[in-house]
C-alpha cells in the first residue's frame, strides 16, 4: 500500500525518484579515483584519503540532488515544486526524438522543468491555472506510462 505524503493525509498514488544512471556513478568513482593519482606523488595515504573524501562528497551531492515525483489524490510534486491537481490539464508522454524535441526546439521558455539527461522519456503536464504563467511542467520519468496513468482524472 502506498505511503502517505509528507504533511498530508492523501495517499500517494505514484512515486518515483530520478536516481542517476549507473554510468553517472561510474564517473563519480573515476573522479574520486583520480585523487589517488593526483596526490600519490605527495603521499599515497593522502591520495587514498582524498579519494574517499571526494567519493563521499560526490555521493552525498548525487543523493541530495535526486528529485522525487509524487502524485496524491490532490497534488503533484515534482522536485521542489507542488501543484494542486485541479490546476492540471492534459498529460502527454514523449519518447525518443519526440522527447528530444520537447526538451529542445519545442520547449516553452516559461515551462517548469525537472529534466535529467540520463533519463530519455519525458512527461508534459499542462497547467490550467489562470493565475499561473507556467504553461506546463516537463519532467523526466523512467516510468512515464505509470505517471500518466496516476495523473488521469
C-alpha positions in Angstrom: 0.0 0.0 0.0 1.4 3.5 -0.9 2.6 5.6 2.0 1.0 8.9 3.0 2.6 12.1 1.5 4.6 14.3 3.8 2.3 16.7 5.7 -0.8 15.3 4.1 -3.4 12.7 4.7 -3.5 12.0 1.0 -2.4 8.6 -0.2 0.5 8.6 -2.6 -0.8 7.1 -5.9 2.6 7.2 -7.7 6.1 7.9 -6.5 9.5 7.9 -8.4 13.0 9.1 -7.6 15.0 10.2 -10.6 18.2 8.5 -9.4 21.4 8.9 -11.5 22.1 6.2 -14.0 24.9 3.7 -13.3 27.3 5.5 -15.7 27.0 8.7 -13.6 28.1 6.6 -10.5 31.0 5.2 -12.5 32.1 8.7 -13.5 31.9 9.8 -9.8 34.0 6.7 -8.9 36.5 7.6 -11.6 36.8 11.2 -10.5 37.3 10.0 -6.9 40.0 7.5 -8.0 41.8 10.3 -9.9 42.5 11.8 -6.5 44.8 8.9 -5.7 46.9 9.6 -8.9 46.9 13.3 -8.2 48.1 13.0 -4.6 50.3 9.9 -4.9 53.5 11.9 -5.6 53.0 13.7 -2.3 51.9 10.7 -0.2 49.9 7.6 -1.2 48.0 7.8 2.1 46.9 11.3 1.3 45.8 10.1 -2.1 43.5 7.4 -0.6 42.1 9.8 2.0 41.4 12.4 -0.7 39.7 9.7 -2.9 37.5 8.5 0.0 36.6 12.1 0.9 35.8 13.0 -2.7 33.7 9.9 -3.1 31.7 10.8 0.0 31.1 14.3 -1.2 30.1 13.2 -4.7 27.8 10.5 -3.4 26.1 13.0 -1.0 25.6 15.5 -3.7 24.1 13.0 -6.1 21.8 11.7 -3.5 20.7 15.1 -2.2 20.1 16.4 -5.8 17.9 13.5 -6.8 14.4 14.8 -7.4 11.2 13.0 -6.4 7.9 12.8 -8.3 4.8 12.1 -6.2 1.2 12.1 -7.2 -1.5 12.1 -4.5 -5.2 12.5 -4.8 -4.9 16.3 -4.6 -1.4 17.2 -5.5 1.5 16.7 -7.9 5.0 17.2 -6.6 8.0 17.3 -9.0 11.3 18.1 -7.4 10.7 21.1 -5.1 7.5 22.3 -6.8 4.0 21.2 -5.8 0.7 22.0 -7.6 -2.9 21.1 -6.9 -4.2 18.5 -9.3 -7.3 20.7 -10.0 -4.9 23.0 -11.9 -3.6 20.3 -14.2 -4.8 19.8 -17.8 -3.7 17.3 -20.4 -0.8 14.9 -19.8 1.3 13.6 -22.6 4.4 11.3 -22.7 7.2 11.6 -25.2 10.0 9.2 -26.1 12.9 9.2 -28.5 13.1 12.1 -31.0 9.8 13.5 -29.7 11.2 13.7 -26.2 14.4 15.4 -27.6 12.2 17.9 -29.4 10.1 18.6 -26.3 13.3 19.3 -24.3 14.7 21.4 -27.1 13.2 23.2 -30.0 9.5 22.9 -28.8 10.3 24.0 -25.3 8.4 27.0 -24.0 10.5 29.4 -22.1 8.2 29.6 -19.1 7.8 25.9 -18.6 8.8 24.3 -15.3 11.5 21.7 -16.0 12.7 18.8 -14.0 14.9 17.0 -16.6 17.7 14.6 -16.1 19.9 13.9 -19.1 20.3 10.2 -18.2 16.5 9.6 -18.5 15.2 9.9 -22.0 11.3 9.8 -21.7 9.6 13.0 -20.6 6.0 13.7 -19.5 4.4 17.1 -20.3 1.7 18.2 -17.8 -0.4 21.2 -18.8 -1.1 23.8 -16.2 -4.6 25.4 -16.5 -4.4 27.8 -13.5 -5.3 31.2 -15.0 -3.1 32.9 -12.3 0.0 30.9 -13.3 2.1 32.0 -16.3 3.7 28.5 -16.4 2.1 26.8 -19.5 3.2 23.3 -18.5 5.6 21.1 -16.5 8.1 18.9 -18.3 9.7 16.1 -16.3 11.8 13.2 -17.0 10.4 9.8 -15.9 11.7 6.2 -16.1 8.1 5.0 -15.8 6.2 7.6 -17.9 3.1 5.3 -18.5 2.6 4.9 -14.8 3.0 8.6 -14.2 0.4 9.4 -16.9 -2.0 6.8 -15.5 -1.6 8.2 -12.0 -2.5 11.7 -13.3 -5.6 10.6 -15.2 -8.8 12.1 -13.8 
